[in-house]
């Protein structure tokens, strides 16, 4: 039985994986950045929970935006913080050249997902043509808003870009690098899907969408029961209307900076939260992900034994997987000018399979901790 799995099933799953990743690889070559010079009104919406130590740099980076004062506004939603987050916002707001509105998330809202409740409140208060979103622990380039705005033409409904990690001073270099490369792999798939003319992944830390496209897609209402992946699923819904396309902001000024997870537990729970959204992906992508999960599970079992016994098939499948993964990350890192990240490819490739298996199993069947809350994939 095991030999049949090794000889037939594992190579078949490996072939599905390689073909799928090469399809994404093709998408990276098809990325076309179409920039528009029209300046539109933009509202930056930032949900914040217990971010008193990091929201200050975030707000200052937004206050430094190179954008007309009459066209930019900022809404901060305090998501029931138990620290001084609101006080920091209130202290900085008078210094801002742009209007800053502080809201407090409504616990009586019919939306049960905490983040969606905060986001919905912020979006509902905006009267701008574009909504841009980032996180309270992020900082942005002075031309970030201008860069996202330039990606919108008459057919663009949603834009996403890159978020990179800044290494904490005392964090282990390899722990940082593995997290960073793994995180960037999600963005590489986002960019590749856009290059292929579809929407798959979007980062709420670096995202913008038309208010009209948001409304036409049904807004956040259909996602109200989900605690994860609202940014990606919203992008998919906007493109699925058939009226709007998605663009990828690949210019350096559109890059957003944030901090990585500080502990292994925090990193695992973060990935459990990301994995939860995949349950709502399109059927073709779900088939690909199920095949990938089974392949990873077989490799976890068969690869160590094959190294000892000299078995070639598991080693060959792993080699093919690592090879196409490297092609994608090399191309993406070249596009974004972050080729230094490839130095972490080998340790990341070795740990990627157990990390994905753990986070997938945990994200589907267990709760995860996020912002000092215990949440499940869905509110039941």
Buried (B, 14 or more C-beta within 10 A) or exposed (E): EEEEBBEEEBBEBBBBBBEBBEEBBEBBEEBEEEEEEEBBBBBBBBBBBBBBEBBBBBBEBBBBBEBEEEBBBBBBBBBBBEBBBBEBBBEBBEEBEBEBBBBBBBEEBEBBBBBBBBBBBBBEBBEBBBBBBBBBBBBBBBBBBBBBBBBBEEEBBBBBBBBBBEBEEEBEEEBBBBBBBBBBBBBBBBBBBBBBEBBBBBBBBBBBBBBEBBEBBEBBEEBBEBBBBBBBBBBBBBBEEEEBBBBBBBBEBBBBBBBBBBEEEBBBBBBBBBBBBBBBBEEEBEEBBEBBBBBBBBBBEBBEEBEEEEBEBBBBBBEBBBEBBBBBBBBBBEBBEBEEBBEBBEBBBEEBBEBBBBBBBBBBEEBBBBBEBEBBBBBE
